[in-house]
Amino acid sequence: MNFIRDMISNFKTLFGKNKGESINIIPSNYNTGREDGRAETIEAQNSSVEYVRNIVKNNMVEHVYPPAQLHSIVEINNDYQLSTHLTYGMCVLTQHRDKIQENFEKGKQFLDNMKIWANTIYEPIIDLLGVVPLIDSMFRCYSLNTVVGGSQTSQHMSAEAGDTKYGMLSLREVYNKLAWSKIPFSQIIIEFESWIHIGYIDQLRYPGKVGQRFITGKDNNGKTVYIEITKPFLI
């Protein structure tokens, strides 16, 4: 592991983000020597996790995970709490029975994104409305997203968006409150007058970027189209 430690040491001199955060690294040609196959943890007190994730490629390592992600791959279950009101099981749930296990397993790679969505989108919605939305669909692995006809660039596949339902509340009234709130969404869409799709936007990568507002409709050929909303609905 000396070459990995040297690599991390070099990163320390370049970036000062995420101080105190450790990074779990599994070299592709390294035998951990442990029966359970789990990687060792290397403390990178002043390194940038994102920098390491982007730079350590070309077969030098097989995976780069923040600690929470590595642990979740081993220990995660449906009751794992992502935020006050959201669990892992709620995020990976699907009605497609043949995709349940695959979606459950592959979702573990996106645990951090789920936590961000839970705390920057889902919990603020609850604070704003005073109700807990039903999650109709959140994370979708690639094969599940293909089965349901999702976009190939869908934020569902990176656990950065969720489809939410609000019971007996007027969907357009809910939309008005959310779409013109301070919640940092990337897109907020009323889909088929049945649920609200809402994704988060990374303000660190896109500071000040304004989210997009849409409602779905049908063109003359019956194809789904997205119509931009520029002002609140008249209720």
C-alpha positions as CSV (number, residue, x, y, z in Angstrom):
1,M,0.0,0.0,0.0
2,N,3.0,2.3,0.0
3,F,2.4,3.6,-3.5
4,I,-1.2,4.5,-2.5
5,R,0.0,6.3,0.6
6,D,2.6,8.3,-1.5
7,M,-0.2,9.1,-4.0
8,I,-2.4,10.5,-1.3
9,S,0.5,12.4,0.2
10,N,1.0,14.1,-3.1
11,F,-2.7,15.1,-3.3
12,K,-2.4,16.7,0.1
13,T,-0.2,19.4,-1.3
14,L,-2.7,20.2,-4.0
15,F,-6.1,20.5,-2.4
16,G,-7.4,21.5,1.0
17,K,-11.0,20.4,0.7
18,N,-12.8,17.9,2.9
19,K,-10.4,18.1,5.7
20,G,-10.5,15.2,8.0
21,E,-12.2,12.9,5.5
22,S,-10.8,9.5,4.8
23,I,-10.8,7.7,1.5
24,N,-11.3,4.0,1.0
25,I,-9.3,2.7,-2.0
26,I,-9.1,-0.7,-3.6
27,P,-6.2,-1.1,-6.0
28,S,-7.1,-3.3,-8.9
29,N,-4.0,-5.4,-8.5
30,Y,-3.9,-5.4,-4.7
31,N,-4.9,-8.4,-2.5
32,T,-6.3,-7.0,0.8
33,G,-5.3,-10.1,2.7
34,R,-8.7,-10.1,4.4
35,E,-11.2,-12.9,4.0
36,D,-14.0,-10.4,3.6
37,G,-12.2,-8.6,0.8
38,R,-12.8,-5.1,2.3
39,A,-10.4,-2.4,1.6
40,E,-8.1,-0.6,4.1
41,T,-8.9,3.0,5.0
42,I,-6.3,5.6,4.2
43,E,-6.6,8.9,6.0
44,A,-6.2,11.8,3.7
45,Q,-6.6,14.7,6.1
46,N,-6.3,17.5,3.6
47,S,-7.1,15.9,0.3
48,S,-10.0,16.3,-2.0
49,V,-12.2,13.2,-2.4
50,E,-13.6,14.5,-5.7
51,Y,-10.0,15.1,-7.0
52,V,-9.0,11.6,-6.0
53,R,-12.1,10.2,-7.6
54,N,-11.4,11.9,-10.9
55,I,-7.7,11.4,-11.1
56,V,-7.1,7.9,-9.8
57,K,-8.0,6.0,-12.9
58,N,-6.3,4.0,-15.7
59,N,-6.5,0.7,-13.7
60,M,-4.5,2.1,-10.8
61,V,-7.5,1.5,-8.6
62,E,-10.7,-0.4,-9.1
63,H,-13.0,1.7,-6.8
64,V,-12.7,4.9,-4.9
65,Y,-15.4,5.4,-2.2
66,P,-15.9,7.8,0.7
67,P,-16.1,5.7,3.9
68,A,-19.9,5.8,4.1
69,Q,-20.2,4.4,0.7
70,L,-17.8,1.5,1.3
71,H,-19.5,0.6,4.6
72,S,-23.0,0.8,3.0
73,I,-22.0,-1.8,0.4
74,V,-21.5,-4.3,3.2
75,E,-24.0,-3.2,5.8
76,I,-26.9,-1.3,4.1
77,N,-30.5,-2.5,4.5
78,N,-33.9,-1.1,3.7
79,D,-34.2,0.7,7.1
80,Y,-30.9,2.6,6.7
81,Q,-31.8,6.2,7.6
82,L,-30.8,8.8,5.0
83,S,-32.5,11.6,6.7
84,T,-35.2,12.1,9.3
85,H,-38.0,10.9,7.1
86,L,-36.3,9.0,4.3
87,T,-34.8,5.5,4.3
88,Y,-32.7,3.6,1.8
89,G,-35.6,1.2,1.1
90,M,-37.8,4.1,0.1
91,C,-35.3,5.2,-2.5
92,V,-34.7,1.9,-4.2
93,L,-38.3,0.6,-4.1
94,T,-39.7,-0.5,-7.5
95,Q,-42.9,-2.3,-8.6
96,H,-40.9,-4.3,-11.1
97,R,-40.3,-7.5,-9.1
98,D,-37.5,-8.8,-11.4
99,K,-35.5,-5.6,-10.8
100,I,-35.9,-5.3,-7.0
101,Q,-32.7,-7.1,-6.0
102,E,-30.6,-5.5,-8.7
103,N,-31.9,-2.0,-7.9
104,F,-31.2,-2.6,-4.2
105,E,-27.6,-3.6,-4.8
106,K,-26.7,-1.0,-7.4
107,G,-28.2,1.8,-5.4
108,K,-25.5,1.4,-2.7
109,Q,-23.0,3.0,-5.0
110,F,-25.1,6.2,-4.9
111,L,-25.7,6.4,-1.1
112,D,-24.1,9.9,-0.8
113,N,-26.3,11.3,-3.6
114,M,-29.3,9.8,-1.8
115,K,-28.3,11.6,1.4
116,I,-27.9,14.9,-0.5
117,W,-31.3,14.6,-2.1
118,A,-32.9,13.6,1.1
119,N,-31.5,16.6,3.0
120,T,-31.5,19.3,0.3
121,I,-34.8,18.4,-1.4
122,Y,-37.0,15.9,0.5
123,E,-36.7,17.3,4.0
124,P,-37.1,20.9,2.9
125,I,-40.3,19.9,1.1
126,I,-41.6,18.5,4.4
127,D,-40.6,21.6,6.2
128,L,-42.3,23.8,3.6
129,L,-45.6,21.8,3.2
130,G,-45.9,20.2,6.6
131,V,-46.6,16.8,4.9
132,V,-44.4,13.8,4.1
133,P,-44.5,13.0,0.3
134,L,-44.8,9.5,-1.0
135,I,-41.8,8.4,-3.0
136,D,-43.1,6.9,-6.2
137,S,-39.7,6.4,-7.8
138,M,-36.2,7.6,-6.8
139,F,-33.1,5.6,-7.7
140,R,-33.2,3.5,-10.9
141,C,-30.4,1.3,-12.0
142,Y,-29.7,1.4,-15.8
143,S,-31.8,-1.7,-16.6
144,L,-34.8,-0.5,-14.5
145,N,-34.6,2.9,-16.1
146,T,-34.7,1.3,-19.5
147,V,-37.7,-0.9,-18.6
148,V,-39.7,2.1,-17.5
149,G,-38.7,4.1,-20.5
150,G,-36.7,6.7,-18.6
151,S,-34.4,9.2,-20.3
152,Q,-30.8,7.9,-20.8
153,T,-29.6,11.1,-19.0
154,S,-32.1,10.7,-16.2
155,Q,-31.0,11.9,-12.8
156,H,-32.9,8.9,-11.4
157,M,-29.9,6.8,-12.4
158,S,-27.5,8.7,-10.2
159,A,-30.0,9.0,-7.3
160,E,-30.3,12.8,-7.8
161,A,-34.0,13.0,-8.5
162,G,-37.3,11.6,-7.1
163,D,-40.9,11.4,-8.2
164,T,-43.2,12.5,-5.3
165,K,-46.9,12.3,-4.6
166,Y,-48.9,14.3,-2.1
167,G,-52.1,12.4,-1.5
168,M,-55.2,14.6,-1.6
169,L,-53.4,17.9,-2.0
170,S,-53.7,19.7,-5.2
171,L,-50.7,18.9,-7.3
172,R,-50.6,22.3,-8.9
173,E,-50.9,24.1,-5.6
174,V,-48.0,22.0,-4.3
175,Y,-46.0,22.7,-7.5
176,N,-46.5,26.5,-7.1
177,K,-45.1,26.3,-3.6
178,L,-42.1,24.2,-4.5
179,A,-41.2,25.7,-7.8
180,W,-41.0,29.2,-6.5
181,S,-39.3,28.3,-3.2
182,K,-35.6,28.4,-2.3
183,I,-35.3,24.6,-2.6
184,P,-32.2,24.1,-4.9
185,F,-33.8,21.9,-7.6
186,S,-32.3,21.2,-11.0
187,Q,-35.7,20.4,-12.6
188,I,-39.2,20.3,-11.2
189,I,-41.8,18.7,-13.4
190,I,-45.5,17.9,-13.1
191,E,-45.6,14.5,-14.9
192,F,-48.9,13.3,-16.4
193,E,-50.8,15.3,-13.7
194,S,-49.9,12.4,-11.3
195,W,-46.6,13.2,-9.5
196,I,-43.9,15.8,-9.2
197,H,-40.4,15.0,-10.4
198,I,-37.8,17.0,-8.6
199,G,-34.0,16.8,-8.8
200,Y,-31.3,18.6,-6.9
201,I,-28.7,20.9,-8.4
202,D,-25.1,21.0,-7.0
203,Q,-24.6,24.6,-6.1
204,L,-20.9,24.1,-5.7
205,R,-20.5,23.0,-9.3
206,Y,-23.2,25.4,-10.6
207,P,-23.4,28.4,-8.3
208,G,-26.5,30.5,-8.8
209,K,-27.9,28.3,-11.5
210,V,-31.7,28.5,-11.7
211,G,-33.7,25.3,-11.9
212,Q,-36.0,24.5,-14.8
213,R,-39.8,24.2,-14.4
214,F,-41.9,22.0,-16.7
215,I,-45.2,20.2,-17.1
216,T,-45.6,17.2,-19.4
217,G,-48.1,17.2,-22.3
218,K,-48.8,15.3,-25.5
219,D,-48.1,16.5,-29.1
220,N,-50.4,15.7,-32.0
221,N,-48.7,12.3,-32.5
222,G,-49.2,11.4,-28.8
223,K,-45.6,11.8,-28.0
224,T,-44.7,13.2,-24.5
225,V,-43.4,16.8,-24.6
226,Y,-42.1,19.1,-21.9
227,I,-43.7,22.5,-21.6
228,E,-41.7,25.1,-19.7
229,I,-43.6,26.9,-16.9
230,T,-42.6,30.5,-16.4
231,K,-45.1,31.6,-13.7
232,P,-47.2,30.0,-11.1
233,F,-50.4,28.2,-12.1
234,L,-53.6,30.1,-11.6
235,I,-55.6,28.1,-9.0
